[in-house]
């Protein structure tokens, strides 16, 4: 695995591969690499001859009082894991490489940026869309791999790629979970042992809603109520939102008819955690 910082170095490597007719897959990350990230690398490896990953904790997507400074940065371990998974090129830009002095351009996906995570974290998705646009312009991949755990982020990037006519295919990989159902997240590292036991409430609430859907329930009110009933057994879980929305537009649903996204966010101790599942025909 080759490690680079400079944008020019990324473009040189990509240019050589393109000259040989090789396809390129890209996995952007903020580091703190876990099995979820590595599943994206494996899928990338299966869809292209070359895999590029990035390590960049993006300051634009953190709001005031959020965990930008404390976000885990185990760089040596991250590099080892990505190399072992088969990454060809690891790009580690500095903040000034992507946002040099005078940088004032932002990318905003109207509507999709303003609900769910966007309502709870104003400006978050403007930061996400801006950095992903910059990363894609440098790497110019054929395929971009994202995780279903961040379903709203994936949907927003899919929309952005279509709207801006970017020549990349966006693909999603399923959420990777611990044996007890907890979705893997870099922020799980913030949890104490007791908080970790409480955090399974998110996936168990979603499982309760999924069981109802399988049994024929279509009322969003009843689905949300099932999640909240499950959470009552977990006193350290503090709800941010419980939502049933259209999987494409993220508009709230009264009843599930087409494809829906059931999404939750909650605080458990110092960690803010999210989880979701999609339901219905694609």
C-alpha positions in Angstrom: 0.0 0.0 0.0 1.3 3.4 -1.0 0.6 6.4 1.4 0.4 9.9 0.0 -0.7 13.3 1.2 -0.4 15.5 -1.9 -3.3 15.9 -4.3 -0.8 15.7 -7.2 0.5 12.3 -6.0 -3.1 10.9 -6.0 -3.7 12.1 -9.5 -0.4 10.7 -10.7 -1.2 7.2 -9.4 -4.8 7.3 -10.7 -3.5 8.5 -14.1 -1.1 5.6 -14.4 -3.9 3.1 -13.6 -6.3 4.7 -16.0 -3.6 4.6 -18.7 -3.6 0.8 -18.2 -7.4 0.6 -18.4 -7.8 -0.3 -14.7 -11.0 0.5 -12.8 -10.8 2.4 -9.5 -12.9 2.0 -6.4 -12.9 4.6 -3.6 -13.7 4.2 0.1 -13.6 7.6 1.9 -13.2 7.3 5.7 -12.6 9.5 8.7 -10.4 6.8 10.2 -10.9 4.8 13.4 -11.1 1.8 11.0 -13.4 -1.1 12.1 -14.9 -4.1 10.4 -17.6 -2.0 8.7 -14.9 0.0 6.9 -13.1 -3.1 6.0 -16.2 -4.6 4.5 -16.3 -1.6 2.1 -12.7 -2.2 1.1 -13.4 -5.9 0.4 -16.4 -4.9 -1.8 -14.3 -2.3 -3.5 -11.6 -4.9 -4.1 -14.2 -7.1 -5.8 -15.5 -4.3 -8.1 -12.2 -2.8 -9.4 -8.6 -3.5 -10.1 -7.5 -0.7 -7.8 -8.7 0.6 -4.4 -8.1 4.0 -3.0 -9.1 4.9 0.6 -8.8 8.2 2.3 -8.3 9.1 6.0 -9.5 12.6 6.7 -11.4 13.9 9.8 -13.4 16.6 8.1 -13.8 19.7 10.2 -16.7 21.1 8.1 -19.1 18.4 9.2 -18.6 18.9 12.9 -20.7 21.6 14.6 -19.8 23.7 17.7 -19.5 21.6 20.7 -19.2 18.3 18.7 -16.3 15.9 18.9 -13.9 17.1 16.2 -11.0 17.3 18.5 -11.7 14.1 20.4 -12.7 12.0 17.4 -10.5 8.8 17.5 -7.4 9.0 15.3 -5.5 5.7 15.7 -3.5 6.3 12.5 -0.9 3.5 12.8 -3.6 0.9 13.4 -5.8 2.4 10.6 -2.9 2.1 8.1 -2.2 -1.5 9.1 -5.8 -2.5 8.8 -6.3 -0.8 5.4 -3.1 -2.3 4.0 -4.1 -5.8 5.2 -7.5 -5.4 3.6 -6.0 -4.7 0.2 -6.0 -0.9 -0.3 -3.6 0.1 -3.0 -3.4 3.9 -2.3 -4.1 5.5 1.1 -4.6 9.3 0.8 -4.1 11.3 4.0 -4.7 14.9 3.2 -4.2 17.7 5.7 -6.9 20.2 6.3 -5.0 22.8 4.3 -4.8 20.5 1.3 -8.5 20.4 0.9 -9.4 23.8 2.4 -6.5 26.2 1.7 -6.6 29.8 2.9 -9.4 31.6 1.0 -11.5 28.5 0.5 -15.1 29.6 0.6 -17.1 27.1 -1.6 -19.8 24.9 0.0 -22.0 22.2 -1.6 -25.5 21.8 -0.3 -28.1 19.3 -1.3 -31.4 21.1 -0.6 -34.0 19.2 1.4 -32.1 16.0 2.0 -29.6 18.0 4.1 -32.2 19.5 6.4 -34.0 16.5 8.0 -33.1 13.8 10.5 -29.4 14.2 11.0 -29.5 17.5 9.3 -32.1 18.9 11.7 -30.1 17.6 14.7 -26.7 18.7 13.4 -27.2 21.9 11.3 -24.5 22.3 8.6 -23.3 18.7 9.0 -24.4 17.6 5.5 -23.1 20.8 3.9 -19.7 19.7 5.2 -20.2 16.1 4.0 -21.3 17.2 0.5 -18.4 19.7 0.2 -15.7 17.2 1.2 -17.0 14.3 -0.8 -17.2 16.5 -3.9 -13.6 17.5 -3.4 -12.5 14.0 -2.8 -14.3 12.7 -5.9 -12.7 15.4 -8.1 -9.3 14.3 -7.0 -9.7 10.5 -7.1 -12.0 10.3 -10.1 -13.1 6.8 -9.2 -15.4 4.5 -11.2 -17.1 3.3 -8.0 -17.7 4.9 -4.6 -18.5 2.6 -1.7 -20.6 3.8 1.2 -22.2 2.1 4.2 -25.9 1.7 4.9 -25.4 2.6 8.5 -25.1 6.2 7.3 -28.2 5.9 5.1 -29.0 9.6 4.9 -25.5 10.4 4.0 -25.5 7.8 1.3 -28.8 9.0 -0.1 -27.6 12.6 -0.1 -24.4 11.7 -2.0 -26.4 9.6 -4.5 -28.6 12.6 -5.2 -25.6 14.9 -5.4 -23.8 12.7 -7.9 -26.8 12.6 -10.1 -27.5 16.4 -9.9 -23.8 17.4 -10.5 -23.4 14.8 -13.3 -20.4 13.2 -11.6 -19.1 10.2 -13.5 -19.1 7.7 -10.6 -21.4 4.9 -9.5 -22.4 5.0 -5.9 -22.9 1.7 -4.2 -24.0 0.8 -0.6 -22.9 -2.1 1.6 -25.0 -3.5 4.4 -24.5 -2.3 8.0 -22.0 -4.5 9.9 -23.0 -5.4 13.4 -21.6 -6.8 16.6 -23.0 -10.3 17.6 -25.7 -8.6 19.8 -26.8 -6.3 16.9 -25.1 -3.1 17.8 -24.1 -1.3 14.6 -20.3 -0.8 14.3 -19.3 2.8 14.7 -16.1 4.7 15.5 -18.0 6.4 18.3 -18.7 3.1 20.0 -15.2 3.6 21.5 -16.7 6.4 23.7 -19.0 3.9 25.5 -18.3 2.5 29.0 -19.1 -1.2 29.6 -22.5 -0.4 31.0 -23.3 2.1 28.2 -22.2 -0.5 25.7 -24.8 -2.9 27.1 -27.5 -0.1 26.9 -26.6 0.8 23.3 -28.1 -2.4 21.9 -31.4 -0.6 22.4 -31.1 1.0 19.0 -30.9 -2.2 17.0 -33.4 -3.9 19.3 -35.9 -1.1 18.8 -35.4 -1.4 15.0 -35.9 -5.1 15.2 -39.2 -4.6 17.0 -40.4 -2.3 14.1 -39.1 -4.8 11.5 -41.2 -7.6 13.1 -44.3 -5.4 13.0 -43.7 -4.7 9.3 -43.2 -8.4 8.5 -46.5 -9.0 10.3 -48.3 -6.5 8.1 -48.2 -3.3 10.2 -47.9 -0.2 8.0 -48.7 2.7 10.5 -45.7 4.9 11.1 -47.1 5.9 14.5 -47.3 2.3 15.6 -43.8 1.5 14.3 -42.3 4.5 16.2 -44.2 3.5 19.3 -42.7 -0.1 19.1 -39.2 1.4 19.0 -39.9 3.6 22.0 -41.5 0.8 24.0 -38.3 -1.2 23.5 -36.1 1.7 24.6 -38.0 2.0 27.9 -36.0 -0.9 29.2 -32.7 1.0 28.6 -32.8 4.1 30.8 -29.4 5.5 29.6 -30.7 5.8 26.1 -31.8 9.4 25.3 -33.8 9.8 22.1 -32.8 12.3 19.5 -35.3 11.1 16.9 -37.3 8.0 15.8 -38.5 8.4 12.2 -40.2 6.5 9.4 -39.5 8.3 6.1 -39.5 7.7 2.4 -36.2 6.0 1.5 -35.6 8.3 -1.5 -36.9 11.7 -0.5 -36.6 11.3 3.3 -40.1 12.8 3.6 -42.0 11.6 6.7 -44.6 8.9 6.1 -47.9 8.3 7.8 -48.1 4.8 6.3 -45.5 2.6 4.7 -46.5 1.8 1.1 -43.3 1.9 -1.0 -39.7 1.8 0.1 -39.2 3.2 3.6 -36.3 4.0 5.9 -36.8 3.5 9.6 -34.1 5.6 11.3 -33.1 6.3 14.9 -30.6 8.5 16.7 -29.9 8.6 20.5 -27.3 9.5 23.0 -25.9 6.8 25.2 -23.5 8.4 27.7 -21.1 10.6 25.7 -21.8 8.9 22.4 -24.4 10.0 19.8 -25.4 6.8 17.9 -27.5 6.2 14.8 -29.0 3.1 13.1 -31.6 2.3 10.5 -33.0 -0.3 8.2 -34.8 -0.1 4.8 -38.0 -1.8 4.0 -39.9 -2.6 0.8 -39.3 -2.9 -2.9 -36.3 -1.3 -4.6 
